[in-house]
């Protein structure tokens, strides 16, 4: 670049800082007169405490006033506090140095230490890729859970929902996938989790081996709604960064329901009308934008697992119904199976992988269909069998279902720390019917 070009860049640069002043605070929302800013821009609210500016995001407008939502508690804000505009949205830093770290929703280490060097800035909020730029899913990825690898095979770049009520084993299943998957690395987002559970998940479910190949992003339930939303965006952005570098990444988000609840809080605070079950229209606009960002690209892939909290085990409540329609498959965790001590409590008959038939061979497909048929036959006739009303020999299909039932249940059960490769799972599936 020659001297004149450098001078032109300097002449075009904006060296002014733009400020506004706090006008009022209503609930979660801060209203200020100025500065000049766009929706999504990062601003800093200067408080009475020296050096403790509060980061906030522009989320809307009221007449000519700006509506801001802070990233943390706003105890020090008072009328007339200065609001400084940055002129750009929040950016995170991503790179290989993040692997093994636990971060907050803004991408900074949760333990208060400094970020490692060599990271690159990356925008946290991006548009989903063009559909025609996505390669089709052609090969399976090892999840390390027998029931999934054999009967609900997941492809590289597939997006799957894990639907369950509270306490049925979502976090445990996520830990198993994180430790046993064949992906290059995991990005795990804990959105709206109880503070107590964060360390328990990292130490017990994930373990040291899992953490060494993972990046964990945490936004606990006590944090402002904007931080819970940003946690989901930050985790997705880090996954996209590694996908752009050619890696095959697992994104595990627990849970997308709490992301939707955070967006509902923001929507109601900005004056949106509540619709189905109190969710605002923006919730149903933001969900596909978030979920469609993952998947395949020409360089790498992001295989995503999103947990969905099912209120009262109702799979047709608004968020469950919306997410199921966006994703490429769903795994249903059944409370009845969990109560029987069957773990992982995946109800294989209610679950589906929409890409399975395209990525497995014929023998695998035949064995999987046979197992599902036998399981379905047994479930249909469970009451007759248990009360002794069924007479052996009345139906060949039911006789077979009874014969193989114990073997099938033993195959589907798997201990938390019992590794099982994709090849082992499929060999065991084929050996069931020999």
Helices and strands as residue ranges (DSSP letters): H 3-12, E 18-26, E 29-33, E 41-45, E 54-62, E 65-70, E 82-89, E 91-94, G 96-98, E 102-103, E 120-123, G 131-133, H 146-151, E 159-164, H 170-180, E 185-193, H 195-200, I 201-206, H 207-211, E 214-220, H 225-244, E 248-254, H 256-269, G 276-278, H 281-291, E 295-296, E 301-309, G 311-313, H 318-326, E 329-332, H 335-339, E 352-353, H 356-359, H 362-380, H 382-386, H 396-412, H 422-431
